[in-house]
Amino acid sequence: MTRSALLVGATGLVGGQLLTRLLRGPRYDRVTVLARRPLKVAHPRLDARVVDFAKLGADDVPAGPDVYGALGTTIRQAGSQEAFREVDQHHTVRVAELARKAGAERVAVVSSVGAGSGARAFYLRVKGDMEAEVTALGYRQTDFFRPSFILGRRPSHRRGEGLGSTVATVLAPLLAGPARPYRPVPAGRLAAAMIAALAEDRPGVRVHTYEDFLALAPEPAAAERP
């Protein structure tokens, strides 16, 4: 039986790491990517589709058991809070909804530490609202990943992130006890943890933070570290 995966956000930091691992590993016979622009990747098991997420329809989303969501932007990049919510919440939920209708059973989505519909920060409220909507879709297995700062070389430069990465790495050892969920995580390790979570095939809804990333992907290769 053919096992396939659907991935959105492949042109971003975590999504790019997911794509590499999904194509490298033996778990999936086909990996379908929905993206706003053509990928610079070719692979015999890759089905890359250029789509308009604002007009996404059932024909754009193939049947398959597993979904990986790594869509994300910033308010600065999006241009407004409304545009940011459109990408990080509405587009993510729409993909998950259409995939569920097509028969998907498991979904893993990148969120954020501190996410919650009642959070004071707009960014965290959007992530919390997204989680609530995806949960309501009724997947057999739903895994949310809540990283703090994500380490790695991003496809596009964002102002201040180089400095932020350095500061986060230096301060990481000081984040102990209740602050451990705020430790930075390499994008490769986060991606590996997402794949490992769906491979476990454990029904239910789970929220993963820093300690879970380490447990799910305990020994990242040197090439996977930032």
N, C-alpha and C positions, 0 to 999 in steps of 0.2 A: 504494500500500500504506500502510495506517495505521501510524504509528510512535507508540508509547506509552511512557510512563515511569511507574514506581512510586516513590513517595516516602514515607518514614517519618521522623518527627521534624519535621514541618512547623510545629508550634507552638513550636519552639525557635528560637534565634538563627540558626544556620546553615540549619536546615531552612526557616525563614521566607524567608530570602534565596534559597534554592534554588527554593521555590515561586514567588516573584515572577518569577524569571528563566525558569523553565520555562514559565510561562504567557505571559510577555512575548515570548519567542523563537518562531521559526517551526519549530523542529526537531520538536516533538511535536504530534500531532493530539489526543492525550488525555493528561492527567496524572491518575493515580489516587493519592490520598492515603489512607493508613491512619492513623487517629488515635484517641486515647482519648476525645476530646471533639469536638463540632462545631466546624468552622472558621468564622471570621468573614469568609470570603472566598467570593465567587460569581463563576463564570466559565463560559462555555459549553463550554470544553474541560476543565473540572475535574470529576472524579468523586471526591467526598469520602466516605469510608466510616468510620463510627464502629465500632471493634472493641475486643475484649478481647484484648490481646496474649498473655495467659496461656492463652487458649483458641483461638488463631488456627488456622484450618483452611484446606484447599485452596480452598474456595469463597470465601474472603475475598480471595484473591490472584489477580488476573486475569493472563492471558497478556500478554507484552510483552517487548521486548528489553532495556530498560535499567532498572536499579534504583539508587536513591540512598538511602543510609542515613545519617541524622543523628540517630538516637535517642541520648539521653544525659541523665544526671541527675547528682546528687552524692550522696555517702554521707549527708550531712546531710538532703537532701531525701528520699532513699529511706528513711531510717530505720535502715539497717543495711548491713553489707558484703554480706550475702546478697541483700538487696533491690536493692542497686546492681548486683551482678553479673547479677541477673535481667534488668534493663533493658538495660544496656550490652553484655552479652554474649549471653545466651540469647535475648532478644527479637530482637536484631539478626540473630543466626544463623538463627533460625526463619523470619523474613521472607525472608532470602536463600535459605534452603533451599526454601521453598515456591515462591518466584519462579523458582528454577532448575528445579524440577520442571515449572513451567508454561511453560518455554521461554525464560526470560531468558538472555541471552548476556553482558551486561556489567554490572558492579556497581562503584559508587564509594561508599566508606564513610569517614566521619570517625572517626579514631582519635586518637592523641596522640603527640607527640614523646616518645621514650624508651620506647615500648611494646615489650613483650617478655614471653614466658611465664616467663622466668627473672629478670625485674626484681625488685628488692627491695621496691619500693613496690606495695602492693596494687592501687591504681588502674591502674598501668602493666601489672601482670600480667594484669588483667582485659582490658585492651585488647589485649595480646599474645595471650591465649587466644582472643579474638574473631577476631583476624586469622587465626590458625591454622585455626580452624574454617571461616571463610568461604573461605579458600584451598582447603581440602579439598573444597569443593563442586564444583570443576571448572568454573567459569565460563571462557568463552573469553577474557575480559578482566576483570581484577580490579585496581582501583586503591584503595590505602589512602592517606588524607590525614592526615598527622601534624602538626597545628599545635601551637604552644605556647599562649600567651594569645590568645584570640579577642576582637577589639574590636567593639563594637556595642551597640546598645540592646536589652537582653534583654526578652522579653515579661513575665517575672517577675523581680523584684529579688532578687538573692542578696547576702547580707551580705558586705561587703568588696570586692565586685567593682568598684564605682565607683572606690575608691581603687586597687585593683589595676590597673585600666585606665590610670589616670593614671601610676602608677609604671612600668608596662610601656612606655608610650609614651615617657616621659622617658629610660628606660634603654636603649631599643632601639638608639640609635647606638653604644652601648658593646659591644653583642653582635656581635663580629666574629670572623672566622675560624671555628674549630670551633664557636663559640657562636652563629653566625648562625641555625641551625635553631630557636633559642629566641626569636627576635624575634617580637613580636606581629603578627598579621595581621587585617585587617578581615574581618568575616564575609562581606561582599559579594564580596570578592576570592577568598576561599576557595570560595564557592559557584560563582563564575564559573569557577574553575580545575577544579572537579569536572565541570562540564558540558563544558568544553573537552576534558578528558581522554577522556571517553566518546565525544565527537564525533570524536576522532582514530581511533577504532576500531583500536587496536593490541593484538593478542593478547598475552597474558602477564600476569604479576603484577608490579605496580610499587608502590613506596612513595614518596610525595611529601612533601617537607618545604618549608621556607620558600622556597628558591631556585626550586623547581619551581612554587610558587604564582605567583611573579612571572613566570616564563616562560610559563605556561599562560594567565594573565590579566594581560598586561603593562601595560595602561592603563585602570584602573577609572575610571568616570565620577565626577565630584565628588559626585554624589548617593549613590554607593555607599560612600563613605568614612564612617567613624564620626564 
